[in-house]
Structures are given as C-alpha cells and as structure tokens.
Amino acid sequence: MNLNQNNLHIIKKQIDIPLYTPSHPTTAIVHIGVGGFHRSHQAYYIHRLLDRYPDWAICGIGLREADRSMSEVMNQQDCLYTLVTQYPDGNAISEVIGSITEYLLAVDKPDRVIDKMAHFDTKIVSLTITEGGYNFNPITEQFDFDNPDIQHELNYPDQPRTIYGYITAALRNRRNQGLPPFTILSCDNIQHNGDMTRKMLMAFAKKQDSQLAAWIETNVSFPNSMVDRITPVTTPQLISLVKDNYDYTDRWPVVCEPYIQWIIEDNFVNGRPPLEEYGVQFVPDVTPYEKMKIRLLNAGHSVLGIPGAIQGYHTIDTCMDDPVFVSFLRLFMDIEVSPILDRVPGINLEVYKDTLEARFANSTIKDTVSRICSESSAKLPKFLIPTILENLENRGSIKYATFILAAWSYYSAVQTDLHNNPIDIIDSRKGELHQSAIMLHSDPLSFLRITDIFGSLIDNQRFVSTYTKQIEDIYSNPNMQYQMESISQADNG
Ligand code: CS2
C-alpha cells in the first residue's frame, strides 16, 4: 500500500495522520527548496497549526532538474510524507505530515510557479536553498553576475532560472496588478540570512528593472531567522523501517532528532501564521542567536566531520564515541568560539554547548559524515573562517579552527581515509579543491589560494605559520586522533 490521501483511512490505524483535510487548501506559503530539512522543520511547525489555522498550507517548489525525483515522489504521494523523530534512548515517534499540499517543479512549469508566487493568497515566500544557493561571493559578499543562469534571466526576464528571476517575475506581476507584496523568509544557515537575501535580490533587481527594485525596496520585508533541527539524509533503511512498522510504502520519509528551534524577527509585510503558539520565538534581533548556532553547531559539525572522514568514521555519533574528538570539539567551542559570541538573551552558553554534545552523540539518527562535509566549500566560509578572522583580530586562539582547514586540504588532496578507503566527497567544487590541494609539494599554501573561499587569510603571518606547521604534521602522520590530541594537550593541562 502506498502513502497517499486515498489510503490514509487505513494508514491511520497504524500511525498519526493529519487532522486537517486538504480538500481545498489555501497555500499561503510558497517554499523553494523542499528537502529533508524543510520537511522536518518548517513544514512540521505548519503541520501542527493547520488544524486550527487552515489557511497557511505550503506549496513546495523545486527549482532545479535535480529536484525531479522529489517532485515525482511528492506528487505520487499527494505531498504526504512520514516524519520519524528518533530519540537517543531508541524510542521513535512517527507521524504523517500533510502541510505541503502542492508541489511544482519549476523547470517543467515556470509560468505556474510565477503565477503561484504572484497569487493573492501567497503571503510568504520562504527559502531553504543552502548556503551555496544565494549566488554571492562568500568573501566579498557581492552578488555574482558572472553566473550564466543570472545572465540568462537578466536578458530574458520571462525565463527565470534562479530564485532571483522567479521572485522578481512574481513581484513584478503583483505590483502590476496592485496586489500586496509577500515576505521573503530565508531559512538557511547564513548569518543575517534575511539581510543577505535582500542585498542579493536588490543587486539583481536593480540590474534588471530599477523601478521594480525601488518598489521591492519599500514594500518587501526579509526577516532574519535562525533555524535548527538535525535532519540526516534519508536512507533505504528508513524506508524499510516505515514499511515494516506501519505497513505502507513511503518513498521519501524524513528522519530527524527531537530538538527543534526557530527564532524569527517579527517583520512580515503580508501577515504570518501564529507560530508563537507552537514554540517559535519572535525576537527584535536574531543576530546573537544565529551567530551562536552557526559558529557552534554548524561549525562544530565540520570540526567533527572533516577529521572524522579522514579517520574513517562514517557518522557523527561515531566521532562522538572518540574521547579525543569530544575533547577537541569542546576546546574549540570554549576557547575559540565562546569568547567571540555576544550575550544571548535567555541562553546559558555552557548548557547550550552541553546540549550540542548530547545532540551530536545521538546514535539513533546516524547523521553521516558525508552529509556534514558536503559542500564544505560553501559552508566553511560561513561557519568557520569568520571565527578565525575574529580571533586573528582579537589575538585569540586559532589552532583548533585552523587545524580543520589543514585537515580539509589533506582530505581534498588525498581523498582516502586512514584505511585507504575512498572518502565520499560531495562538493560542487571538488575538482578545483583537489587540484589546488595537490599542488602542495611545490607550493605549501596552494590550497589557500582559492581566494573566494579563504579570502585574505593567506596574508596573515600568524595564520600561515599555524597552518603550515599543521599541514606538515598531518602529512607526516594523518592519524587525526594523534594530531588532535597533541593540539589539545596544552589546554587539557
Ligand atoms: C549541518 C546542518 O549541513 C551541515 O553541515 O551542520 O545541516 C545542521 O545539521 C542543521 O543546520 C541543524 O539545524
């Protein structure tokens, strides 16, 4: 039996199903980038409120050809999916989520996507398009006009390809029809994600249509938000688990941890769902929360994942079984991150870090090192490098974070773990990273010359000498445990 609306009356004997009925749902949120995270986080919050507030359903959008399989599964399953929340003690809570009621693949139906976004009912356009999806140079933070897709949409505004082309096309229709604008809500792990989205969209819109740009500037809002829920990649085992336990086939269920957090600036130009009734925190300024989360959790993941991959560990909880990794992670958080964080209202930092350790150690979610290391070229400039820059400025410690860059260089060059097994590297810049990293024998700093990742780090003497020494150490003995222990030794007393 397949998961779909018709079968829900049978499925509900085994598992919780939505209490709301989607006969004629109003989709007030258009979400671009429906992956595991959107489905465990935002769509889960909306699921919880839809029975009382039925006008806030979600229309999911996939922009790229790569979203075709999600589109097929979602449409085949009437957009229903199973969310499996795995507790560290082995208990799991599973439920069927129905808050996404429509899914459109933009490459097939660009006009329908524009019409949907331009429709009166749409009040929010939200985004999870990953750190790499915003089309900016991570170091200069300027919009990348060289991207061929951007060039195409500037020349042919009615043939959009990226969020910028779609959003401007939809906003132009709304303005022309005299409709109110929508709020653009970024849910990606970028500090000041709303401000960044505004800056990028304005750069694009000004080039495309300066009058429209002026309208956007005065009418559209871009709240910053901090999102959090660890959501591993769906595995064939999860699909079997759902089938074995509940007797139906869900082709793309989602697994996640119990922890969930969403903090948003309350700046919505066309209304919003009452998410505060469901645990979402609205604050005037999200800055301290997002900095804490990105610099500790997201960077902490990379601090475990990159050496973990070299060591031959496959999941984050396996890294946390290694006391050397645990101690290195904690020292990184205590010595290099905590001192540069601002006071975070209502949060005890020590407790937050303890909770992170417990979340990383959750052995039931099996979050893979390959997911964590994927697209490190987009993640590290946002998660880790800014911490090194701030500590260079403040004369703080840099050896933990720098070690991760040195290990990343080794990982990119050698591409195998300590046992000579290939490392599963998922990065759109994998080839380029490899080429730069292997030049090391003629130029020890070759890796750092990718300036849109490392910026001007290469010009800093203290950084360069720490990095060079660590690279030498790693190449003489790539056992991460050994290297991490010797770095931590002095601080462990
Ligand atoms: C992870 C995040 O992609 C990563 O490297 O750190 O996906 C992380 O699991 C989420 O941001 C948790 O909220």
Residues whose N, C-alpha, C, O or C-beta is under 5 A from the ligand:
A	BS01	CS2	N189 V227 D228 R229 I230 T231 L297 N298 H301 R371 I372
